[in-house]
Amino acid sequence: MTTTTIASPELNTMDRCDRCGAQAYVRVVLESSGGALLFCGHHARSVEATLKPLSSQWHDETSRLTEKVPVSVD
């Protein structure tokens, strides 16, 4: 049995959605295989009802989509 270790729990701009290639904001680790799937917010919502019961981890960073970044006017 192969075990996948996730080095960094945070997703970054290099992590891409397995469905459409957009930036991934959700990582799903499947209980059965330990394999990880990456999804953008849109595709994560579309598969959530099916995959969430089959997952051992549902790492969701979609809140970053609405974060307000402070802007300095100096």
CHARMM-style PDB file with segment names, atoms N, HN, CA, C and O in Angstrom:
ATOM      1  N   MET     1       0.840  -1.187   0.000  1.00  0.00      PROA
ATOM      2  CA  MET     1       0.000   0.000   0.000  1.00  0.00      PROA
ATOM      3  C   MET     1       0.878   1.241   0.000  1.00  0.00      PROA
ATOM      4  O   MET     1       1.826   1.330   0.781  1.00  0.00      PROA
ATOM      5  N   THR     2       0.574   2.195  -0.864  1.00  0.00      PROA
ATOM      6  HN  THR     2      -0.196   2.123  -1.498  1.00  0.00      PROA
ATOM      7  CA  THR     2       1.326   3.433  -0.967  1.00  0.00      PROA
ATOM      8  C   THR     2       0.645   4.506  -0.125  1.00  0.00      PROA
ATOM      9  O   THR     2      -0.576   4.660  -0.165  1.00  0.00      PROA
ATOM     10  N   THR     3       1.433   5.230   0.621  1.00  0.00      PROA
ATOM     11  HN  THR     3       2.425   5.104   0.654  1.00  0.00      PROA
ATOM     12  CA  THR     3       0.900   6.327   1.425  1.00  0.00      PROA
ATOM     13  C   THR     3       1.385   7.633   0.843  1.00  0.00      PROA
ATOM     14  O   THR     3       2.577   7.805   0.585  1.00  0.00      PROA
ATOM     15  N   THR     4       0.468   8.549   0.638  1.00  0.00      PROA
ATOM     16  HN  THR     4      -0.500   8.410   0.848  1.00  0.00      PROA
ATOM     17  CA  THR     4       0.817   9.865   0.118  1.00  0.00      PROA
ATOM     18  C   THR     4       0.893  10.839   1.273  1.00  0.00      PROA
ATOM     19  O   THR     4      -0.054  10.964   2.050  1.00  0.00      PROA
ATOM     20  N   THR     5       2.013  11.529   1.389  1.00  0.00      PROA
ATOM     21  HN  THR     5       2.782  11.427   0.758  1.00  0.00      PROA
ATOM     22  CA  THR     5       2.165  12.540   2.418  1.00  0.00      PROA
ATOM     23  C   THR     5       2.055  13.905   1.770  1.00  0.00      PROA
ATOM     24  O   THR     5       2.731  14.189   0.781  1.00  0.00      PROA
ATOM     25  N   ILE     6       1.214  14.736   2.320  1.00  0.00      PROA
ATOM     26  HN  ILE     6       0.665  14.505   3.123  1.00  0.00      PROA
ATOM     27  CA  ILE     6       1.041  16.083   1.795  1.00  0.00      PROA
ATOM     28  C   ILE     6       2.014  16.992   2.527  1.00  0.00      PROA
ATOM     29  O   ILE     6       1.879  17.216   3.729  1.00  0.00      PROA
ATOM     30  N   ALA     7       3.006  17.521   1.790  1.00  0.00      PROA
ATOM     31  HN  ALA     7       3.116  17.338   0.813  1.00  0.00      PROA
ATOM     32  CA  ALA     7       4.064  18.323   2.400  1.00  0.00      PROA
ATOM     33  C   ALA     7       3.516  19.606   3.010  1.00  0.00      PROA
ATOM     34  O   ALA     7       3.841  19.937   4.150  1.00  0.00      PROA
ATOM     35  N   SER     8       2.711  20.312   2.281  1.00  0.00      PROA
ATOM     36  HN  SER     8       2.448  20.043   1.354  1.00  0.00      PROA
ATOM     37  CA  SER     8       2.169  21.573   2.771  1.00  0.00      PROA
ATOM     38  C   SER     8       0.649  21.511   2.714  1.00  0.00      PROA
ATOM     39  O   SER     8       0.076  21.275   1.650  1.00  0.00      PROA
ATOM     40  N   PRO     9      -0.006  21.721   3.850  1.00  0.00      PROA
ATOM     41  CA  PRO     9      -1.467  21.668   3.813  1.00  0.00      PROA
ATOM     42  C   PRO     9      -2.080  22.832   3.052  1.00  0.00      PROA
ATOM     43  O   PRO     9      -3.207  22.727   2.569  1.00  0.00      PROA
ATOM     44  N   GLU    10      -1.354  23.941   2.938  1.00  0.00      PROA
ATOM     45  HN  GLU    10      -0.438  24.025   3.331  1.00  0.00      PROA
ATOM     46  CA  GLU    10      -1.888  25.102   2.227  1.00  0.00      PROA
ATOM     47  C   GLU    10      -1.733  24.929   0.725  1.00  0.00      PROA
ATOM     48  O   GLU    10      -0.695  24.482   0.237  1.00  0.00      PROA
ATOM     49  N   LEU    11      -2.777  25.289   0.007  1.00  0.00      PROA
ATOM     50  HN  LEU    11      -3.621  25.653   0.403  1.00  0.00      PROA
ATOM     51  CA  LEU    11      -2.723  25.248  -1.448  1.00  0.00      PROA
ATOM     52  C   LEU    11      -2.105  26.542  -1.956  1.00  0.00      PROA
ATOM     53  O   LEU    11      -2.263  27.597  -1.342  1.00  0.00      PROA
ATOM     54  N   ASN    12      -1.400  26.457  -3.081  1.00  0.00      PROA
ATOM     55  HN  ASN    12      -1.272  25.600  -3.580  1.00  0.00      PROA
ATOM     56  CA  ASN    12      -0.788  27.661  -3.641  1.00  0.00      PROA
ATOM     57  C   ASN    12      -1.128  27.780  -5.119  1.00  0.00      PROA
ATOM     58  O   ASN    12      -1.885  26.969  -5.653  1.00  0.00      PROA
ATOM     59  N   THR    13      -0.583  28.767  -5.767  1.00  0.00      PROA
ATOM     60  HN  THR    13       0.031  29.426  -5.333  1.00  0.00      PROA
ATOM     61  CA  THR    13      -0.928  29.029  -7.169  1.00  0.00      PROA
ATOM     62  C   THR    13      -0.489  27.921  -8.122  1.00  0.00      PROA
ATOM     63  O   THR    13      -0.971  27.853  -9.253  1.00  0.00      PROA
ATOM     64  N   MET    14       0.406  27.067  -7.686  1.00  0.00      PROA
ATOM     65  HN  MET    14       0.797  27.122  -6.768  1.00  0.00      PROA
ATOM     66  CA  MET    14       0.839  25.950  -8.530  1.00  0.00      PROA
ATOM     67  C   MET    14      -0.162  24.789  -8.479  1.00  0.00      PROA
ATOM     68  O   MET    14      -0.141  23.927  -9.357  1.00  0.00      PROA
ATOM     69  N   ASP    15      -1.023  24.753  -7.486  1.00  0.00      PROA
ATOM     70  HN  ASP    15      -1.041  25.453  -6.772  1.00  0.00      PROA
ATOM     71  CA  ASP    15      -2.036  23.704  -7.363  1.00  0.00      PROA
ATOM     72  C   ASP    15      -3.200  24.037  -8.285  1.00  0.00      PROA
ATOM     73  O   ASP    15      -3.809  25.101  -8.171  1.00  0.00      PROA
ATOM     74  N   ARG    16      -3.506  23.120  -9.201  1.00  0.00      PROA
ATOM     75  HN  ARG    16      -3.012  22.256  -9.294  1.00  0.00      PROA
ATOM     76  CA  ARG    16      -4.511  23.377 -10.229  1.00  0.00      PROA
ATOM     77  C   ARG    16      -5.656  22.370 -10.121  1.00  0.00      PROA
ATOM     78  O   ARG    16      -5.453  21.219  -9.734  1.00  0.00      PROA
ATOM     79  N   CYS    17      -6.855  22.818 -10.468  1.00  0.00      PROA
ATOM     80  HN  CYS    17      -7.020  23.753 -10.782  1.00  0.00      PROA
ATOM     81  CA  CYS    17      -8.054  21.986 -10.455  1.00  0.00      PROA
ATOM     82  C   CYS    17      -7.883  20.822 -11.427  1.00  0.00      PROA
ATOM     83  O   CYS    17      -7.472  21.011 -12.572  1.00  0.00      PROA
ATOM     84  N   ASP    18      -8.205  19.611 -10.953  1.00  0.00      PROA
ATOM     85  HN  ASP    18      -8.538  19.458 -10.023  1.00  0.00      PROA
ATOM     86  CA  ASP    18      -8.109  18.426 -11.808  1.00  0.00      PROA
ATOM     87  C   ASP    18      -9.167  18.408 -12.905  1.00  0.00      PROA
ATOM     88  O   ASP    18      -9.042  17.642 -13.860  1.00  0.00      PROA
ATOM     89  N   ARG    19     -10.192  19.222 -12.793  1.00  0.00      PROA
ATOM     90  HN  ARG    19     -10.293  19.845 -12.017  1.00  0.00      PROA
ATOM     91  CA  ARG    19     -11.264  19.266 -13.785  1.00  0.00      PROA
ATOM     92  C   ARG    19     -11.006  20.293 -14.871  1.00  0.00      PROA
ATOM     93  O   ARG    19     -11.165  19.998 -16.055  1.00  0.00      PROA
ATOM     94  N   CYS    20     -10.598  21.527 -14.471  1.00  0.00      PROA
ATOM     95  HN  CYS    20     -10.469  21.767 -13.509  1.00  0.00      PROA
ATOM     96  CA  CYS    20     -10.542  22.608 -15.471  1.00  0.00      PROA
ATOM     97  C   CYS    20      -9.199  23.331 -15.540  1.00  0.00      PROA
ATOM     98  O   CYS    20      -8.980  24.126 -16.454  1.00  0.00      PROA
ATOM     99  N   GLY    21      -8.302  23.074 -14.598  1.00  0.00      PROA
ATOM    100  HN  GLY    21      -8.480  22.428 -13.856  1.00  0.00      PROA
ATOM    101  CA  GLY    21      -6.991  23.711 -14.630  1.00  0.00      PROA
ATOM    102  C   GLY    21      -6.916  25.059 -13.931  1.00  0.00      PROA
ATOM    103  O   GLY    21      -5.846  25.666 -13.885  1.00  0.00      PROA
ATOM    104  N   ALA    22      -8.030  25.542 -13.385  1.00  0.00      PROA
ATOM    105  HN  ALA    22      -8.899  25.049 -13.423  1.00  0.00      PROA
ATOM    106  CA  ALA    22      -8.016  26.809 -12.630  1.00  0.00      PROA
ATOM    107  C   ALA    22      -7.287  26.572 -11.301  1.00  0.00      PROA
ATOM    108  O   ALA    22      -7.002  25.430 -10.940  1.00  0.00      PROA
ATOM    109  N   GLN    23      -6.991  27.647 -10.585  1.00  0.00      PROA
ATOM    110  HN  GLN    23      -7.222  28.574 -10.878  1.00  0.00      PROA
ATOM    111  CA  GLN    23      -6.320  27.501  -9.294  1.00  0.00      PROA
ATOM    112  C   GLN    23      -7.200  26.687  -8.353  1.00  0.00      PROA
ATOM    113  O   GLN    23      -8.401  26.930  -8.241  1.00  0.00      PROA
ATOM    114  N   ALA    24      -6.587  25.721  -7.678  1.00  0.00      PROA
ATOM    115  HN  ALA    24      -5.611  25.524  -7.769  1.00  0.00      PROA
ATOM    116  CA  ALA    24      -7.311  24.853  -6.750  1.00  0.00      PROA
ATOM    117  C   ALA    24      -7.415  25.507  -5.378  1.00  0.00      PROA
ATOM    118  O   ALA    24      -6.456  26.093  -4.877  1.00  0.00      PROA
ATOM    119  N   TYR    25      -8.589  25.395  -4.788  1.00  0.00      PROA
ATOM    120  HN  TYR    25      -9.369  24.919  -5.196  1.00  0.00      PROA
ATOM    121  CA  TYR    25      -8.825  25.900  -3.439  1.00  0.00      PROA
ATOM    122  C   TYR    25      -9.341  24.802  -2.509  1.00  0.00      PROA
ATOM    123  O   TYR    25      -9.554  25.045  -1.321  1.00  0.00      PROA
ATOM    124  N   VAL    26      -9.543  23.596  -3.044  1.00  0.00      PROA
ATOM    125  HN  VAL    26      -9.370  23.398  -4.009  1.00  0.00      PROA
ATOM    126  CA  VAL    26     -10.019  22.468  -2.236  1.00  0.00      PROA
ATOM    127  C   VAL    26      -9.187  21.236  -2.564  1.00  0.00      PROA
ATOM    128  O   VAL    26      -8.992  20.899  -3.732  1.00  0.00      PROA
ATOM    129  N   ARG    27      -8.694  20.561  -1.512  1.00  0.00      PROA
ATOM    130  HN  ARG    27      -8.853  20.835  -0.564  1.00  0.00      PROA
ATOM    131  CA  ARG    27      -7.990  19.284  -1.668  1.00  0.00      PROA
ATOM    132  C   ARG    27      -8.842  18.218  -0.993  1.00  0.00      PROA
ATOM    133  O   ARG    27      -9.249  18.371   0.159  1.00  0.00      PROA
ATOM    134  N   VAL    28      -9.106  17.146  -1.718  1.00  0.00      PROA
ATOM    135  HN  VAL    28      -8.776  17.023  -2.654  1.00  0.00      PROA
ATOM    136  CA  VAL    28      -9.883  16.036  -1.199  1.00  0.00      PROA
ATOM    137  C   VAL    28      -8.979  14.812  -1.168  1.00  0.00      PROA
ATOM    138  O   VAL    28      -8.419  14.423  -2.192  1.00  0.00      PROA
ATOM    139  N   VAL    29      -8.838  14.204   0.009  1.00  0.00      PROA
ATOM    140  HN  VAL    29      -9.293  14.520   0.841  1.00  0.00      PROA
ATOM    141  CA  VAL    29      -8.075  12.966   0.129  1.00  0.00      PROA
ATOM    142  C   VAL    29      -9.084  11.838   0.268  1.00  0.00      PROA
ATOM    143  O   VAL    29      -9.903  11.836   1.187  1.00  0.00      PROA
ATOM    144  N   LEU    30      -9.020  10.878  -0.651  1.00  0.00      PROA
ATOM    145  HN  LEU    30      -8.355  10.880  -1.397  1.00  0.00      PROA
ATOM    146  CA  LEU    30      -9.968   9.775  -0.655  1.00  0.00      PROA
ATOM    147  C   LEU    30      -9.608   8.738   0.393  1.00  0.00      PROA
ATOM    148  O   LEU    30      -8.449   8.343   0.521  1.00  0.00      PROA
ATOM    149  N   GLU    31     -10.610   8.302   1.141  1.00  0.00      PROA
ATOM    150  HN  GLU    31     -11.551   8.623   1.037  1.00  0.00      PROA
ATOM    151  CA  GLU    31     -10.430   7.316   2.206  1.00  0.00      PROA
ATOM    152  C   GLU    31      -9.895   5.994   1.658  1.00  0.00      PROA
ATOM    153  O   GLU    31      -8.994   5.398   2.249  1.00  0.00      PROA
ATOM    154  N   SER    32     -10.439   5.537   0.544  1.00  0.00      PROA
ATOM    155  HN  SER    32     -11.171   6.021   0.065  1.00  0.00      PROA
ATOM    156  CA  SER    32     -10.116   4.215   0.011  1.00  0.00      PROA
ATOM    157  C   SER    32      -8.683   4.089  -0.489  1.00  0.00      PROA
ATOM    158  O   SER    32      -8.035   3.070  -0.249  1.00  0.00      PROA
ATOM    159  N   SER    33      -8.181   5.102  -1.175  1.00  0.00      PROA
ATOM    160  HN  SER    33      -8.707   5.930  -1.370  1.00  0.00      PROA
ATOM    161  CA  SER    33      -6.857   4.991  -1.790  1.00  0.00      PROA
ATOM    162  C   SER    33      -5.820   5.914  -1.169  1.00  0.00      PROA
ATOM    163  O   SER    33      -4.620   5.688  -1.324  1.00  0.00      PROA
ATOM    164  N   GLY    34      -6.265   6.948  -0.471  1.00  0.00      PROA
ATOM    165  HN  GLY    34      -7.240   7.131  -0.345  1.00  0.00      PROA
ATOM    166  CA  GLY    34      -5.335   7.934   0.061  1.00  0.00      PROA
ATOM    167  C   GLY    34      -4.901   8.936  -0.991  1.00  0.00      PROA
ATOM    168  O   GLY    34      -4.116   9.842  -0.710  1.00  0.00      PROA
ATOM    169  N   GLY    35      -5.415   8.772  -2.209  1.00  0.00      PROA
ATOM    170  HN  GLY    35      -6.053   8.036  -2.437  1.00  0.00      PROA
ATOM    171  CA  GLY    35      -5.084   9.693  -3.287  1.00  0.00      PROA
ATOM    172  C   GLY    35      -5.759  11.035  -3.082  1.00  0.00      PROA
ATOM    173  O   GLY    35      -6.822  11.118  -2.467  1.00  0.00      PROA
ATOM    174  N   ALA    36      -5.138  12.082  -3.597  1.00  0.00      PROA
ATOM    175  HN  ALA    36      -4.274  12.014  -4.096  1.00  0.00      PROA
ATOM    176  CA  ALA    36      -5.665  13.429  -3.433  1.00  0.00      PROA
ATOM    177  C   ALA    36      -6.174  13.967  -4.766  1.00  0.00      PROA
ATOM    178  O   ALA    36      -5.576  13.745  -5.819  1.00  0.00      PROA
ATOM    179  N   LEU    37      -7.289  14.678  -4.689  1.00  0.00      PROA
ATOM    180  HN  LEU    37      -7.775  14.858  -3.834  1.00  0.00      PROA
ATOM    181  CA  LEU    37      -7.852  15.378  -5.839  1.00  0.00      PROA
ATOM    182  C   LEU    37      -7.893  16.856  -5.510  1.00  0.00      PROA
ATOM    183  O   LEU    37      -8.132  17.233  -4.362  1.00  0.00      PROA
ATOM    184  N   LEU    38      -7.663  17.691  -6.503  1.00  0.00      PROA
ATOM    185  HN  LEU    38      -7.469  17.384  -7.434  1.00  0.00      PROA
ATOM    186  CA  LEU    38      -7.694  19.141  -6.321  1.00  0.00      PROA
ATOM    187  C   LEU    38      -8.816  19.728  -7.156  1.00  0.00      PROA
ATOM    188  O   LEU    38      -9.040  19.322  -8.296  1.00  0.00      PROA
ATOM    189  N   PHE    39      -9.530  20.706  -6.564  1.00  0.00      PROA
ATOM    190  HN  PHE    39      -9.348  21.036  -5.638  1.00  0.00      PROA
ATOM    191  CA  PHE    39     -10.643  21.329  -7.264  1.00  0.00      PROA
ATOM    192  C   PHE    39     -10.659  22.828  -7.045  1.00  0.00      PROA
ATOM    193  O   PHE    39     -10.268  23.318  -5.986  1.00  0.00      PROA
ATOM    194  N   CYS    40     -11.117  23.552  -8.057  1.00  0.00      PROA
ATOM    195  HN  CYS    40     -11.435  23.154  -8.918  1.00  0.00      PROA
ATOM    196  CA  CYS    40     -11.434  24.969  -7.882  1.00  0.00      PROA
ATOM    197  C   CYS    40     -12.713  25.023  -7.045  1.00  0.00      PROA
ATOM    198  O   CYS    40     -13.329  23.987  -6.797  1.00  0.00      PROA
ATOM    199  N   GLY    41     -13.111  26.194  -6.616  1.00  0.00      PROA
ATOM    200  HN  GLY    41     -12.610  27.036  -6.817  1.00  0.00      PROA
ATOM    201  CA  GLY    41     -14.314  26.318  -5.801  1.00  0.00      PROA
ATOM    202  C   GLY    41     -15.557  25.805  -6.503  1.00  0.00      PROA
ATOM    203  O   GLY    41     -16.374  25.116  -5.894  1.00  0.00      PROA
ATOM    204  N   HSD    42     -15.707  26.131  -7.772  1.00  0.00      PROA
ATOM    205  HN  HSD    42     -15.043  26.691  -8.268  1.00  0.00      PROA
ATOM    206  CA  HSD    42     -16.870  25.727  -8.563  1.00  0.00      PROA
ATOM    207  C   HSD    42     -16.986  24.202  -8.634  1.00  0.00      PROA
ATOM    208  O   HSD    42     -18.042  23.642  -8.338  1.00  0.00      PROA
ATOM    209  N   HSD    43     -15.905  23.541  -9.023  1.00  0.00      PROA
ATOM    210  HN  HSD    43     -15.048  23.996  -9.263  1.00  0.00      PROA
ATOM    211  CA  HSD    43     -15.968  22.089  -9.176  1.00  0.00      PROA
ATOM    212  C   HSD    43     -16.022  21.367  -7.831  1.00  0.00      PROA
ATOM    213  O   HSD    43     -16.587  20.277  -7.745  1.00  0.00      PROA
ATOM    214  N   ALA    44     -15.451  21.949  -6.788  1.00  0.00      PROA
ATOM    215  HN  ALA    44     -14.992  22.835  -6.858  1.00  0.00      PROA
ATOM    216  CA  ALA    44     -15.562  21.340  -5.451  1.00  0.00      PROA
ATOM    217  C   ALA    44     -17.022  21.293  -5.031  1.00  0.00      PROA
ATOM    218  O   ALA    44     -17.490  20.280  -4.512  1.00  0.00      PROA
ATOM    219  N   ARG    45     -17.750  22.397  -5.254  1.00  0.00      PROA
ATOM    220  HN  ARG    45     -17.370  23.221  -5.675  1.00  0.00      PROA
ATOM    221  CA  ARG    45     -19.177  22.415  -4.900  1.00  0.00      PROA
ATOM    222  C   ARG    45     -19.963  21.401  -5.721  1.00  0.00      PROA
ATOM    223  O   ARG    45     -20.907  20.790  -5.219  1.00  0.00      PROA
ATOM    224  N   SER    46     -19.578  21.220  -6.981  1.00  0.00      PROA
ATOM    225  HN  SER    46     -18.811  21.716  -7.389  1.00  0.00      PROA
ATOM    226  CA  SER    46     -20.333  20.309  -7.840  1.00  0.00      PROA
ATOM    227  C   SER    46     -20.126  18.840  -7.482  1.00  0.00      PROA
ATOM    228  O   SER    46     -20.985  18.014  -7.791  1.00  0.00      PROA
ATOM    229  N   VAL    47     -19.007  18.491  -6.838  1.00  0.00      PROA
ATOM    230  HN  VAL    47     -18.309  19.162  -6.588  1.00  0.00      PROA
ATOM    231  CA  VAL    47     -18.748  17.091  -6.478  1.00  0.00      PROA
ATOM    232  C   VAL    47     -18.840  16.831  -4.966  1.00  0.00      PROA
ATOM    233  O   VAL    47     -18.683  15.693  -4.524  1.00  0.00      PROA
ATOM    234  N   GLU    48     -19.093  17.873  -4.184  1.00  0.00      PROA
ATOM    235  HN  GLU    48     -19.222  18.797  -4.544  1.00  0.00      PROA
ATOM    236  CA  GLU    48     -19.063  17.749  -2.727  1.00  0.00      PROA
ATOM    237  C   GLU    48     -20.015  16.674  -2.202  1.00  0.00      PROA
ATOM    238  O   GLU    48     -19.607  15.867  -1.367  1.00  0.00      PROA
ATOM    239  N   ALA    49     -21.244  16.636  -2.653  1.00  0.00      PROA
ATOM    240  HN  ALA    49     -21.575  17.292  -3.331  1.00  0.00      PROA
ATOM    241  CA  ALA    49     -22.220  15.663  -2.149  1.00  0.00      PROA
ATOM    242  C   ALA    49     -21.787  14.228  -2.418  1.00  0.00      PROA
ATOM    243  O   ALA    49     -22.072  13.330  -1.625  1.00  0.00      PROA
ATOM    244  N   THR    50     -21.103  14.013  -3.531  1.00  0.00      PROA
ATOM    245  HN  THR    50     -20.871  14.742  -4.175  1.00  0.00      PROA
ATOM    246  CA  THR    50     -20.648  12.672  -3.891  1.00  0.00      PROA
ATOM    247  C   THR    50     -19.349  12.293  -3.190  1.00  0.00      PROA
ATOM    248  O   THR    50     -19.225  11.189  -2.659  1.00  0.00      PROA
ATOM    249  N   LEU    51     -18.373  13.216  -3.188  1.00  0.00      PROA
ATOM    250  HN  LEU    51     -18.473  14.112  -3.619  1.00  0.00      PROA
ATOM    251  CA  LEU    51     -17.044  12.868  -2.685  1.00  0.00      PROA
ATOM    252  C   LEU    51     -16.837  13.050  -1.187  1.00  0.00      PROA
ATOM    253  O   LEU    51     -16.034  12.330  -0.594  1.00  0.00      PROA
ATOM    254  N   LYS    52     -17.528  13.980  -0.566  1.00  0.00      PROA
ATOM    255  HN  LYS    52     -18.181  14.565  -1.048  1.00  0.00      PROA
ATOM    256  CA  LYS    52     -17.281  14.241   0.857  1.00  0.00      PROA
ATOM    257  C   LYS    52     -17.473  12.988   1.722  1.00  0.00      PROA
ATOM    258  O   LYS    52     -16.657  12.745   2.610  1.00  0.00      PROA
ATOM    259  N   PRO    53     -18.524  12.183   1.495  1.00  0.00      PROA
ATOM    260  CA  PRO    53     -18.669  10.965   2.296  1.00  0.00      PROA
ATOM    261  C   PRO    53     -17.567   9.924   2.048  1.00  0.00      PROA
ATOM    262  O   PRO    53     -17.357   9.035   2.874  1.00  0.00      PROA
ATOM    263  N   LEU    54     -16.872  10.032   0.925  1.00  0.00      PROA
ATOM    264  HN  LEU    54     -17.042  10.753   0.254  1.00  0.00      PROA
ATOM    265  CA  LEU    54     -15.817   9.085   0.574  1.00  0.00      PROA
ATOM    266  C   LEU    54     -14.426   9.583   0.950  1.00  0.00      PROA
ATOM    267  O   LEU    54     -13.433   8.896   0.713  1.00  0.00      PROA
ATOM    268  N   SER    55     -14.353  10.776   1.536  1.00  0.00      PROA
ATOM    269  HN  SER    55     -15.160  11.334   1.728  1.00  0.00      PROA
ATOM    270  CA  SER    55     -13.049  11.387   1.805  1.00  0.00      PROA
ATOM    271  C   SER    55     -12.631  11.239   3.257  1.00  0.00      PROA
ATOM    272  O   SER    55     -13.462  11.174   4.163  1.00  0.00      PROA
ATOM    273  N   SER    56     -11.321  11.189   3.452  1.00  0.00      PROA
ATOM    274  HN  SER    56     -10.646  11.242   2.717  1.00  0.00      PROA
ATOM    275  CA  SER    56     -10.771  11.197   4.808  1.00  0.00      PROA
ATOM    276  C   SER    56     -10.368  12.610   5.194  1.00  0.00      PROA
ATOM    277  O   SER    56     -10.193  12.916   6.373  1.00  0.00      PROA
ATOM    278  N   GLN    57     -10.220  13.475   4.186  1.00  0.00      PROA
ATOM    279  HN  GLN    57     -10.361  13.227   3.227  1.00  0.00      PROA
ATOM    280  CA  GLN    57      -9.873  14.872   4.430  1.00  0.00      PROA
ATOM    281  C   GLN    57     -10.521  15.732   3.357  1.00  0.00      PROA
ATOM    282  O   GLN    57     -10.476  15.403   2.172  1.00  0.00      PROA
ATOM    283  N   TRP    58     -11.124  16.835   3.785  1.00  0.00      PROA
ATOM    284  HN  TRP    58     -11.161  17.101   4.748  1.00  0.00      PROA
ATOM    285  CA  TRP    58     -11.709  17.819   2.868  1.00  0.00      PROA
ATOM    286  C   TRP    58     -11.121  19.156   3.277  1.00  0.00      PROA
ATOM    287  O   TRP    58     -11.635  19.819   4.178  1.00  0.00      PROA
ATOM    288  N   HSD    59     -10.043  19.551   2.615  1.00  0.00      PROA
ATOM    289  HN  HSD    59      -9.626  19.012   1.883  1.00  0.00      PROA
ATOM    290  CA  HSD    59      -9.316  20.780   2.958  1.00  0.00      PROA
ATOM    291  C   HSD    59      -9.837  21.892   2.052  1.00  0.00      PROA
ATOM    292  O   HSD    59      -9.561  21.899   0.852  1.00  0.00      PROA
ATOM    293  N   ASP    60     -10.590  22.831   2.624  1.00  0.00      PROA
ATOM    294  HN  ASP    60     -10.814  22.826   3.598  1.00  0.00      PROA
ATOM    295  CA  ASP    60     -11.278  23.869   1.851  1.00  0.00      PROA
ATOM    296  C   ASP    60     -10.710  25.245   2.174  1.00  0.00      PROA
ATOM    297  O   ASP    60     -10.780  25.706   3.314  1.00  0.00      PROA
ATOM    298  N   GLU    61     -10.148  25.892   1.164  1.00  0.00      PROA
ATOM    299  HN  GLU    61     -10.091  25.518   0.239  1.00  0.00      PROA
ATOM    300  CA  GLU    61      -9.607  27.250   1.310  1.00  0.00      PROA
ATOM    301  C   GLU    61     -10.381  28.250   0.456  1.00  0.00      PROA
ATOM    302  O   GLU    61      -9.846  29.300   0.100  1.00  0.00      PROA
ATOM    303  N   THR    62     -11.625  27.939   0.125  1.00  0.00      PROA
ATOM    304  HN  THR    62     -12.060  27.086   0.414  1.00  0.00      PROA
ATOM    305  CA  THR    62     -12.399  28.847  -0.726  1.00  0.00      PROA
ATOM    306  C   THR    62     -12.666  30.194  -0.056  1.00  0.00      PROA
ATOM    307  O   THR    62     -13.007  31.162  -0.735  1.00  0.00      PROA
ATOM    308  N   SER    63     -12.518  30.268   1.256  1.00  0.00      PROA
ATOM    309  HN  SER    63     -12.241  29.481   1.808  1.00  0.00      PROA
ATOM    310  CA  SER    63     -12.702  31.564   1.931  1.00  0.00      PROA
ATOM    311  C   SER    63     -11.657  32.581   1.464  1.00  0.00      PROA
ATOM    312  O   SER    63     -11.872  33.788   1.578  1.00  0.00      PROA
ATOM    313  N   ARG    64     -10.535  32.100   0.940  1.00  0.00      PROA
ATOM    314  HN  ARG    64     -10.360  31.119   0.847  1.00  0.00      PROA
ATOM    315  CA  ARG    64      -9.502  32.998   0.420  1.00  0.00      PROA
ATOM    316  C   ARG    64      -9.997  33.785  -0.798  1.00  0.00      PROA
ATOM    317  O   ARG    64      -9.444  34.833  -1.130  1.00  0.00      PROA
ATOM    318  N   LEU    65     -11.028  33.281  -1.452  1.00  0.00      PROA
ATOM    319  HN  LEU    65     -11.477  32.429  -1.183  1.00  0.00      PROA
ATOM    320  CA  LEU    65     -11.551  33.960  -2.635  1.00  0.00      PROA
ATOM    321  C   LEU    65     -12.213  35.282  -2.296  1.00  0.00      PROA
ATOM    322  O   LEU    65     -12.309  36.165  -3.148  1.00  0.00      PROA
ATOM    323  N   THR    66     -12.668  35.428  -1.070  1.00  0.00      PROA
ATOM    324  HN  THR    66     -12.590  34.711  -0.378  1.00  0.00      PROA
ATOM    325  CA  THR    66     -13.357  36.661  -0.673  1.00  0.00      PROA
ATOM    326  C   THR    66     -12.570  37.470   0.343  1.00  0.00      PROA
ATOM    327  O   THR    66     -13.083  38.454   0.876  1.00  0.00      PROA
ATOM    328  N   GLU    67     -11.320  37.070   0.625  1.00  0.00      PROA
ATOM    329  HN  GLU    67     -10.903  36.271   0.192  1.00  0.00      PROA
ATOM    330  CA  GLU    67     -10.480  37.829   1.558  1.00  0.00      PROA
ATOM    331  C   GLU    67     -10.152  39.191   0.967  1.00  0.00      PROA
ATOM    332  O   GLU    67      -9.922  39.329  -0.235  1.00  0.00      PROA
ATOM    333  N   LYS    68     -10.135  40.169   1.816  1.00  0.00      PROA
ATOM    334  HN  LYS    68     -10.322  40.057   2.793  1.00  0.00      PROA
ATOM    335  CA  LYS    68      -9.721  41.507   1.391  1.00  0.00      PROA
ATOM    336  C   LYS    68      -8.272  41.708   1.818  1.00  0.00      PROA
ATOM    337  O   LYS    68      -7.939  41.602   2.998  1.00  0.00      PROA
ATOM    338  N   VAL    69      -7.431  41.996   0.859  1.00  0.00      PROA
ATOM    339  HN  VAL    69      -7.701  42.082  -0.100  1.00  0.00      PROA
ATOM    340  CA  VAL    69      -6.016  42.214   1.114  1.00  0.00      PROA
ATOM    341  C   VAL    69      -5.803  43.686   1.401  1.00  0.00      PROA
ATOM    342  O   VAL    69      -6.224  44.537   0.618  1.00  0.00      PROA
ATOM    343  N   PRO    70      -5.147  44.003   2.531  1.00  0.00      PROA
ATOM    344  CA  PRO    70      -4.900  45.414   2.839  1.00  0.00      PROA
ATOM    345  C   PRO    70      -4.019  46.060   1.773  1.00  0.00      PROA
ATOM    346  O   PRO    70      -3.057  45.457   1.296  1.00  0.00      PROA
ATOM    347  N   VAL    71      -4.356  47.272   1.414  1.00  0.00      PROA
ATOM    348  HN  VAL    71      -5.137  47.761   1.801  1.00  0.00      PROA
ATOM    349  CA  VAL    71      -3.596  48.014   0.406  1.00  0.00      PROA
ATOM    350  C   VAL    71      -2.993  49.244   1.079  1.00  0.00      PROA
ATOM    351  O   VAL    71      -3.686  50.007   1.751  1.00  0.00      PROA
ATOM    352  N   SER    72      -1.696  49.417   0.884  1.00  0.00      PROA
ATOM    353  HN  SER    72      -1.133  48.797   0.338  1.00  0.00      PROA
ATOM    354  CA  SER    72      -1.025  50.573   1.432  1.00  0.00      PROA
ATOM    355  C   SER    72      -1.043  51.703   0.405  1.00  0.00      PROA
ATOM    356  O   SER    72      -0.750  51.489  -0.771  1.00  0.00      PROA
ATOM    357  N   VAL    73      -1.385  52.889   0.855  1.00  0.00      PROA
ATOM    358  HN  VAL    73      -1.623  53.063   1.811  1.00  0.00      PROA
ATOM    359  CA  VAL    73      -1.434  54.044  -0.051  1.00  0.00      PROA
ATOM    360  C   VAL    73      -0.265  54.993   0.195  1.00  0.00      PROA
ATOM    361  O   VAL    73      -0.302  56.151  -0.221  1.00  0.00      PROA
ATOM    362  N   ASP    74       0.751  54.510   0.858  1.00  0.00      PROA
ATOM    363  HN  ASP    74       0.781  53.569   1.196  1.00  0.00      PROA
ATOM    364  CA  ASP    74       1.944  55.336   1.150  1.00  0.00      PROA
ATOM    365  C   ASP    74       2.736  55.641  -0.087  1.00  0.00      PROA
ATOM    366  OT1 ASP    74       3.760  56.320  -0.012  1.00  0.00      PROA
TER     367      ASP     74
END
